Amino acid sequence: MTRSERRAAGSLAAIFGLRMLGMFLILPVFALYAQHLPGGGDHALVGLALGMYGLTQALFMLPFGMASDRWGRKPVIIVGLVIFAAGSFLAASATDIYTVILGRALQGAGAISAAVTALLADLTREEKRTQAMAMIGSTIGLAFAGSLAAGPLFYRWIGVPGIFAMTGMLALLAIVVVKYVTPNPGVTVFHSDAQTSPRRLGDVLRDPELLRLDYGIFALHAAQMAMFLIVPLALSDAGGLPASEHWQVYLPVLLGSLVLLVPAVIYAEKHGRMKQVFVAAVGLMFLAQLGFALFIGDLAPAASAETSLRFVFWAVVATLFAYFVAFNILEASLPSLISKVAPPEAKGTAMGVYNTSQALGLFFGGAVGGWLARDWGYSAVFAFCVGLMGLWLVLAKGMRPPLRVKTQMFHVGHLDAAAVQQLVVRLSVFAGVESVTVLADEGVVMLKVSQLGWDEEGVKHVLQGGD
């Protein structure tokens, strides 16, 4: 990447990271904090507070992206960050669970992810865009992992209101980054690989392979939100750990799971075993949710003997390790599978539906998990998660093995219909080129090429006007 592209990718990754860091920090401690708020004894309201962010994010994600096409990327991103900061400060000042719910809804309404992705596309060349997107993805992953370990420490130092206030400050800092660090786009145009196209939604929503993956990210995050209503309580009740000490559990299980993530992903990609590794991870997630159902269950009235509680605590820790191994593999694999499966010209639309499914999963998991915990007990929450994972396992087993391909993009400028047809014919003959898509209105060629090798030199020679 050029210096300008590195600056763009780095600054926009920082914006995502600053915003998501504050969001994830409350996840391991909020259920415990909410118990002390008026109305916080109602698990359904606590679940709604956790999940409400996802609902408004899903509702506003596409409108923010479309607004950025009309009014400019940076102004829309700044407006979104201001809304997100306002929600954070409202939640920080809350004296009851209802105000927290309102603050979380306002946070989600600042749904800038589509606009940020579009700005990144404006600022990077087609052939470097995947690399830039990977920087953002890895930043979000690191923010999630770091937050689970750091959240309990921040809870001890500044409490959940302090975490919300810090989240608002980080959002304001992100505005400074957008305004003064992120380069200004020379031209704002539509990018099929990075943005949602309403006219391609029908094709994406009718693709069974993409729908399997959309359900997967929905179920993964629904179960995550539901289980984090209960797991913090279990660590405190069974292990006697105050919330501020929960990092002693999360940090080692996260580090251990990350050690297993890299070889699993490398094995899947290098040996063409993506489906096998993916299905195994879904199966492990199914077993982890069964473990939570078995070991946590209705913990409050469960065994009072010290030995029984100690056994439950260590069983929960072991199950958390299995959960994070599966979660990390699935979280890393799903975007890659979307990219492999989606038609090149609809890749941005497929990712938009995928991101919306994830946000809806957060809301659904929080709302349903809270209701089940209140009316039916902890066991019902994990039975719900087991059901989500069981259906996903069936769907994952039925998926077609993904082709061992990656997407390469090149800018070619304006082409007429005859030139487009000629280019498709010339590029299709090169070794390793699996498909050729020319988007004449965007002046872009999108290739799906073999991961085992392709004639990159020959392709570039043709694209540069060679015979």
C-alpha positions as CSV (number, residue, x, y, z in Angstrom):
1,M,0.0,0.0,0.0
2,T,1.1,3.6,-0.5
3,R,1.7,5.9,2.4
4,S,-1.7,7.5,1.9
5,E,-3.4,4.1,1.8
6,R,-1.7,3.0,5.0
7,R,-2.7,6.3,6.6
8,A,-6.3,5.8,5.5
9,A,-6.5,2.1,6.6
10,G,-4.8,2.8,9.9
11,S,-6.9,5.8,10.8
12,L,-10.2,4.1,9.9
13,A,-9.2,0.9,11.7
14,A,-8.5,3.2,14.8
15,I,-11.9,4.7,14.5
16,F,-13.5,1.2,14.4
17,G,-11.3,0.2,17.3
18,L,-12.0,3.2,19.5
19,R,-15.7,2.8,19.0
20,M,-15.8,-1.0,19.5
21,L,-13.5,-1.0,22.5
22,G,-16.0,0.9,24.6
23,M,-18.8,-1.3,23.3
24,F,-17.1,-4.5,24.2
25,L,-15.8,-3.4,27.6
26,I,-19.2,-3.6,29.3
27,L,-20.0,-7.1,28.0
28,P,-18.4,-9.1,30.8
29,V,-19.6,-6.8,33.6
30,F,-22.9,-5.2,32.7
31,A,-25.2,-8.0,34.0
32,L,-23.6,-7.7,37.5
33,Y,-23.7,-3.9,37.4
34,A,-27.4,-3.8,36.3
35,Q,-28.4,-5.7,39.5
36,H,-27.9,-2.5,41.5
37,L,-30.0,-0.3,39.2
38,P,-33.7,0.3,39.7
39,G,-35.4,-2.1,37.3
40,G,-32.1,-4.0,36.9
41,G,-33.4,-7.0,38.8
42,D,-35.5,-7.8,35.8
43,H,-33.4,-10.0,33.5
44,A,-35.6,-9.1,30.5
45,L,-34.8,-5.4,30.9
46,V,-31.1,-6.2,31.3
47,G,-31.1,-8.3,28.2
48,L,-32.9,-5.5,26.3
49,A,-30.3,-3.0,27.5
50,L,-27.5,-5.2,26.2
51,G,-29.2,-6.0,22.9
52,M,-30.9,-2.7,22.0
53,Y,-27.7,-1.4,20.4
54,G,-27.9,-4.1,17.8
55,L,-31.5,-3.3,16.8
56,T,-30.9,0.4,16.1
57,Q,-27.6,-0.4,14.4
58,A,-29.4,-2.8,12.0
59,L,-32.0,-0.2,11.3
60,F,-29.6,2.7,10.6
61,M,-26.6,1.0,9.0
62,L,-27.9,1.1,5.4
63,P,-29.4,4.6,5.7
64,F,-26.0,6.0,7.0
65,G,-24.2,4.3,4.1
66,M,-26.6,5.8,1.5
67,A,-26.5,9.2,3.2
68,S,-22.7,9.1,2.8
69,D,-23.1,8.7,-0.9
70,R,-25.2,11.9,-1.0
71,W,-23.7,14.2,1.6
72,G,-20.1,12.9,1.9
73,R,-18.4,10.3,3.9
74,K,-16.7,12.4,6.6
75,P,-19.7,14.5,7.5
76,V,-22.0,11.5,7.9
77,I,-19.3,9.6,9.9
78,I,-18.9,12.6,12.2
79,V,-22.7,12.9,12.7
80,G,-22.8,9.2,13.6
81,L,-20.0,9.5,16.1
82,V,-21.7,12.4,17.7
83,I,-24.9,10.4,18.1
84,F,-22.9,7.4,19.4
85,A,-21.1,9.7,22.0
86,A,-24.5,11.2,23.1
87,G,-25.9,7.8,23.7
88,S,-22.7,6.8,25.7
89,F,-23.0,9.9,27.9
90,L,-26.7,9.3,28.4
91,A,-26.0,5.7,29.5
92,A,-23.2,7.0,31.8
93,S,-25.6,9.3,33.6
94,A,-28.4,6.7,33.9
95,T,-29.9,6.1,37.3
96,D,-32.2,3.3,36.2
97,I,-32.2,0.5,33.6
98,Y,-34.7,2.3,31.4
99,T,-32.3,5.2,30.7
100,V,-29.5,2.7,30.0
101,I,-31.8,1.1,27.4
102,L,-32.4,4.5,25.8
103,G,-28.7,5.3,25.8
104,R,-27.9,2.0,24.2
105,A,-30.5,2.6,21.5
106,L,-28.9,6.0,20.8
107,Q,-25.4,4.4,20.6
108,G,-26.6,1.9,18.0
109,A,-28.3,4.7,16.0
110,G,-24.8,6.1,15.2
111,A,-24.3,3.2,12.8
112,I,-21.3,4.4,10.8
113,S,-19.8,1.1,9.8
114,A,-21.1,1.2,6.2
115,A,-20.0,4.8,5.7
116,V,-16.5,4.0,7.1
117,T,-16.2,1.0,4.8
118,A,-17.2,3.2,1.8
119,L,-14.7,5.9,2.8
120,L,-12.0,3.2,2.9
121,A,-13.0,2.1,-0.6
122,D,-12.7,5.7,-1.8
123,L,-9.2,6.0,-0.3
124,T,-7.7,2.7,-1.5
125,R,-6.9,1.2,-4.9
126,E,-9.0,-1.9,-5.8
127,E,-6.0,-4.3,-5.7
128,K,-5.1,-3.1,-2.1
129,R,-8.6,-2.9,-0.7
130,T,-8.8,-6.5,0.7
131,Q,-5.6,-5.8,2.6
132,A,-7.0,-2.6,4.0
133,M,-10.3,-4.3,5.0
134,A,-8.2,-7.0,6.8
135,M,-6.6,-4.3,9.0
136,I,-10.0,-3.2,10.1
137,G,-11.2,-6.7,10.8
138,S,-8.1,-7.6,12.9
139,T,-8.5,-4.3,14.8
140,I,-12.1,-5.2,15.7
141,G,-11.0,-8.7,16.8
142,L,-8.2,-7.3,19.0
143,A,-10.7,-4.8,20.5
144,F,-13.1,-7.7,21.4
145,A,-10.4,-9.9,22.9
146,G,-8.8,-7.1,24.8
147,S,-12.1,-5.7,26.1
148,L,-13.2,-9.0,27.7
149,A,-10.0,-9.1,29.7
150,A,-9.8,-5.3,30.4
151,G,-13.5,-4.8,31.1
152,P,-13.4,-6.2,34.7
153,L,-10.4,-4.0,35.4
154,F,-12.1,-0.9,34.2
155,Y,-15.1,-1.9,36.2
156,R,-13.0,-1.8,39.3
157,W,-11.4,1.5,38.5
158,I,-14.2,3.6,37.1
159,G,-17.4,1.4,37.2
160,V,-19.8,0.9,34.3
161,P,-20.9,4.6,34.2
162,G,-17.2,5.4,33.8
163,I,-16.9,2.9,31.0
164,F,-19.8,4.5,29.2
165,A,-18.3,7.9,29.7
166,M,-15.0,6.7,28.4
167,T,-16.8,5.2,25.4
168,G,-18.2,8.7,24.7
169,M,-14.8,10.3,25.0
170,L,-13.3,7.7,22.6
171,A,-16.0,8.5,20.1
172,L,-15.1,12.2,20.3
173,L,-11.4,11.3,19.9
174,A,-12.4,9.3,16.8
175,I,-14.0,12.5,15.4
176,V,-10.6,14.2,15.7
177,V,-9.0,11.2,13.8
178,V,-11.6,11.4,11.0
179,K,-11.2,15.2,10.6
180,Y,-7.4,15.6,10.9
181,V,-5.8,12.2,10.3
182,T,-7.9,10.4,7.7
183,P,-7.2,11.6,4.2
184,N,-10.0,13.4,2.3
185,P,-11.3,11.3,-0.6
186,G,-10.7,12.9,-4.0
187,V,-13.9,11.4,-5.5
188,T,-16.8,9.7,-3.8
189,V,-18.2,6.9,-5.9
190,F,-20.1,3.7,-5.4
191,H,-18.0,0.5,-4.9
192,S,-19.8,-2.8,-5.5
193,D,-17.2,-4.7,-3.4
194,A,-17.7,-2.5,-0.3
195,Q,-21.2,-1.1,-0.4
196,T,-24.7,-2.4,-0.4
197,S,-26.6,-2.1,-3.6
198,P,-30.4,-2.2,-3.2
199,R,-30.8,-3.7,-6.7
200,R,-28.6,-6.6,-5.8
201,L,-30.4,-7.4,-2.5
202,G,-32.8,-9.8,-4.1
203,D,-30.0,-12.0,-5.5
204,V,-28.2,-12.1,-2.2
205,L,-31.3,-12.9,-0.2
206,R,-32.1,-15.8,-2.5
207,D,-28.7,-17.4,-2.4
208,P,-28.9,-20.4,0.0
209,E,-25.2,-20.6,0.6
210,L,-25.1,-16.9,1.7
211,L,-28.2,-17.3,3.8
212,R,-26.5,-20.2,5.7
213,L,-23.6,-17.9,6.6
214,D,-26.0,-15.0,7.5
215,Y,-27.8,-17.3,9.9
216,G,-24.5,-18.4,11.3
217,I,-23.4,-14.9,12.3
218,F,-26.9,-14.2,13.6
219,A,-26.8,-17.3,15.8
220,L,-23.2,-16.7,16.9
221,H,-23.9,-13.3,18.3
222,A,-27.4,-14.0,19.6
223,A,-25.9,-16.8,21.7
224,Q,-23.0,-14.5,22.8
225,M,-25.4,-11.8,24.0
226,A,-27.6,-14.3,25.8
227,M,-24.8,-16.2,27.5
228,F,-23.1,-13.0,28.8
229,L,-26.3,-12.3,30.7
230,I,-25.6,-15.4,32.8
231,V,-21.9,-16.3,32.7
232,P,-20.7,-13.3,34.7
233,L,-23.3,-14.2,37.4
234,A,-22.0,-17.8,37.4
235,L,-18.4,-16.7,37.9
236,S,-19.4,-14.6,40.8
237,D,-21.8,-17.1,42.4
238,A,-19.8,-20.3,41.9
239,G,-16.3,-19.0,42.0
240,G,-16.8,-16.2,44.6
241,L,-15.0,-13.9,42.2
242,P,-16.0,-10.2,42.3
243,A,-16.6,-8.7,38.9
244,S,-13.3,-6.8,39.1
245,E,-11.4,-10.1,39.2
246,H,-13.1,-11.8,36.3
247,W,-10.2,-10.8,34.1
248,Q,-8.3,-13.7,35.8
249,V,-10.6,-16.1,33.9
250,Y,-11.1,-14.3,30.6
251,L,-7.4,-13.4,30.0
252,P,-6.0,-17.0,30.1
253,V,-8.9,-18.6,28.2
254,L,-8.7,-15.9,25.5
255,L,-5.0,-16.2,25.1
256,G,-5.2,-20.0,25.0
257,S,-7.9,-19.9,22.4
258,L,-6.0,-17.5,20.2
259,V,-3.0,-19.9,20.2
260,L,-5.3,-22.5,18.6
261,L,-6.9,-20.0,16.2
262,V,-3.9,-19.4,13.9
263,P,-3.0,-23.1,13.1
264,A,-6.7,-23.9,12.6
265,V,-7.2,-21.1,10.0
266,I,-3.9,-21.9,8.3
267,Y,-4.7,-25.6,8.1
268,A,-8.2,-24.8,6.6
269,E,-6.8,-22.4,4.0
270,K,-3.6,-24.2,3.1
271,H,-5.1,-27.7,2.7
272,G,-8.5,-26.8,1.4
273,R,-10.3,-28.0,4.5
274,M,-12.3,-24.9,5.2
275,K,-15.7,-26.7,5.4
276,Q,-14.3,-29.4,7.7
277,V,-12.7,-26.9,10.1
278,F,-15.8,-24.6,10.0
279,V,-18.2,-27.5,10.7
280,A,-16.0,-28.7,13.5
281,A,-16.0,-25.2,15.1
282,V,-19.8,-25.1,14.9
283,G,-19.9,-28.5,16.6
284,L,-17.5,-27.3,19.3
285,M,-19.8,-24.3,19.9
286,F,-22.8,-26.6,20.2
287,L,-20.9,-28.7,22.8
288,A,-19.9,-25.5,24.7
289,Q,-23.5,-24.3,24.9
290,L,-24.4,-27.8,26.2
291,G,-21.7,-27.5,28.7
292,F,-23.0,-24.2,30.0
293,A,-26.5,-25.7,30.2
294,L,-25.2,-28.6,32.2
295,F,-22.8,-26.8,34.5
296,I,-24.6,-23.5,35.1
297,G,-28.2,-24.5,34.8
298,D,-30.2,-22.9,37.6
299,L,-27.1,-22.1,39.7
300,A,-28.8,-20.0,42.3
301,P,-30.7,-22.9,43.9
302,A,-28.1,-25.5,43.0
303,A,-25.6,-27.2,45.3
304,S,-24.6,-25.2,48.3
305,A,-21.6,-27.4,49.2
306,E,-18.3,-25.7,48.6
307,T,-16.9,-28.6,46.7
308,S,-19.9,-28.5,44.3
309,L,-19.5,-24.8,43.7
310,R,-15.8,-25.2,43.1
311,F,-16.5,-27.9,40.5
312,V,-19.1,-25.7,38.8
313,F,-16.6,-22.8,38.6
314,W,-13.9,-24.8,37.0
315,A,-16.3,-26.5,34.7
316,V,-17.5,-23.1,33.5
317,V,-13.9,-22.0,33.0
318,A,-13.2,-25.0,30.8
319,T,-16.4,-24.5,28.9
320,L,-15.5,-20.9,28.3
321,F,-12.2,-22.0,26.8
322,A,-14.0,-24.3,24.4
323,Y,-16.4,-21.5,23.6
324,F,-13.7,-19.0,22.7
325,V,-11.8,-21.5,20.6
326,A,-14.9,-22.0,18.5
327,F,-15.9,-18.4,18.5
328,N,-12.6,-17.1,17.3
329,I,-12.4,-19.7,14.5
330,L,-16.0,-18.9,13.4
331,E,-15.6,-15.1,13.6
332,A,-12.4,-15.3,11.5
333,S,-13.9,-17.8,9.0
334,L,-17.3,-16.3,8.3
335,P,-16.2,-13.1,6.4
336,S,-13.7,-15.2,4.4
337,L,-16.5,-17.6,3.4
338,I,-18.8,-14.7,2.4
339,S,-16.1,-13.3,0.1
340,K,-15.6,-16.8,-1.5
341,V,-19.3,-17.5,-2.0
342,A,-20.7,-14.1,-3.0
343,P,-20.8,-13.1,-6.6
344,P,-18.0,-10.5,-7.1
345,E,-20.4,-7.8,-8.3
346,A,-22.5,-8.3,-5.1
347,K,-19.8,-8.7,-2.5
348,G,-20.5,-5.4,-0.8
349,T,-24.2,-6.2,-0.7
350,A,-23.5,-9.7,0.7
351,M,-21.4,-8.1,3.4
352,G,-24.1,-5.6,4.2
353,V,-26.7,-8.3,4.7
354,Y,-24.1,-10.2,6.8
355,N,-23.4,-7.2,9.1
356,T,-27.1,-6.5,9.5
357,S,-27.7,-10.2,10.5
358,Q,-25.0,-9.8,13.1
359,A,-26.6,-6.7,14.6
360,L,-30.0,-8.3,14.6
361,G,-28.5,-11.3,16.4
362,L,-27.2,-9.1,19.1
363,F,-30.6,-7.7,19.7
364,F,-32.4,-11.0,19.4
365,G,-30.0,-12.8,21.8
366,G,-30.2,-10.1,24.4
367,A,-34.0,-9.7,24.3
368,V,-34.9,-13.4,24.2
369,G,-32.1,-14.4,26.6
370,G,-33.3,-11.9,29.1
371,W,-36.9,-13.0,28.8
372,L,-36.0,-16.6,29.2
373,A,-33.8,-15.9,32.2
374,R,-36.6,-14.0,34.0
375,D,-39.5,-16.4,33.3
376,W,-37.8,-19.8,32.9
377,G,-34.4,-19.7,34.5
378,Y,-30.8,-20.0,33.4
379,S,-31.3,-23.5,31.9
380,A,-33.8,-22.1,29.4
381,V,-31.2,-19.5,28.2
382,F,-28.7,-22.1,27.4
383,A,-31.3,-24.4,25.9
384,F,-32.1,-21.5,23.6
385,C,-28.4,-21.2,22.7
386,V,-28.1,-25.0,22.2
387,G,-31.1,-24.8,19.8
388,L,-29.4,-21.9,17.8
389,M,-26.2,-23.9,17.5
390,G,-27.9,-27.2,16.7
391,L,-29.8,-25.6,13.7
392,W,-26.5,-24.0,12.6
393,L,-24.7,-27.3,12.7
394,V,-27.3,-28.9,10.4
395,L,-27.1,-25.9,8.0
396,A,-23.3,-25.9,8.1
397,K,-23.1,-29.7,7.3
398,G,-25.2,-29.0,4.2
399,M,-23.1,-26.2,2.8
400,R,-21.1,-26.7,-0.4
401,P,-17.3,-26.8,0.2
402,P,-16.1,-23.3,-0.8
403,L,-13.9,-22.9,-3.8
404,R,-10.2,-22.2,-2.9
405,V,-10.3,-18.7,-4.4
406,K,-9.7,-15.1,-3.5
407,T,-10.8,-11.9,-5.1
408,Q,-8.5,-9.6,-7.0
409,M,-9.6,-6.2,-8.3
410,F,-8.1,-3.9,-10.9
411,H,-9.1,-0.4,-12.1
412,V,-9.4,-0.3,-15.9
413,G,-11.4,2.9,-16.6
414,H,-14.4,3.3,-18.9
415,L,-15.0,0.5,-21.4
416,D,-17.7,0.0,-24.0
417,A,-19.7,-3.2,-24.4
418,A,-17.4,-4.6,-27.0
419,A,-14.3,-3.9,-25.0
420,V,-15.8,-5.5,-21.9
421,Q,-16.6,-8.7,-23.8
422,Q,-13.1,-8.9,-25.3
423,L,-11.5,-8.3,-21.9
424,V,-13.6,-11.1,-20.3
425,V,-12.5,-13.5,-23.1
426,R,-8.8,-12.6,-22.9
427,L,-8.6,-12.8,-19.1
428,S,-10.6,-16.1,-18.8
429,V,-7.8,-18.1,-20.5
430,F,-5.1,-17.5,-17.9
431,A,-4.2,-20.2,-15.5
432,G,-5.8,-19.9,-12.1
433,V,-8.5,-17.4,-13.2
434,E,-11.8,-18.9,-12.1
435,S,-14.2,-16.1,-13.0
436,V,-14.0,-12.6,-14.6
437,T,-16.5,-9.8,-13.8
438,V,-16.2,-6.4,-15.4
439,L,-18.2,-3.6,-13.8
440,A,-18.2,-1.1,-16.7
441,D,-19.9,1.7,-14.9
442,E,-17.3,1.5,-12.1
443,G,-14.3,0.8,-14.4
444,V,-13.4,-2.2,-12.4
445,V,-12.4,-5.8,-13.2
446,M,-13.0,-8.3,-10.4
447,L,-11.3,-11.7,-10.7
448,K,-11.8,-14.8,-8.6
449,V,-8.4,-16.5,-8.7
450,S,-7.1,-19.8,-7.3
451,Q,-5.3,-19.7,-4.0
452,L,-3.0,-22.3,-5.3
453,G,-1.5,-19.9,-7.8
454,W,-2.5,-17.8,-10.8
455,D,-0.9,-16.1,-13.8
456,E,-0.7,-12.7,-12.1
457,E,1.9,-11.4,-14.5
458,G,-0.1,-12.3,-17.6
459,V,-3.3,-10.8,-16.3
460,K,-1.5,-7.5,-15.4
461,H,0.1,-7.4,-18.9
462,V,-3.4,-7.6,-20.5
463,L,-4.9,-5.0,-18.1
464,Q,-2.0,-2.6,-18.9
465,G,-2.8,-2.8,-22.6
466,G,-0.5,-5.5,-23.7
467,D,-1.2,-7.9,-26.6
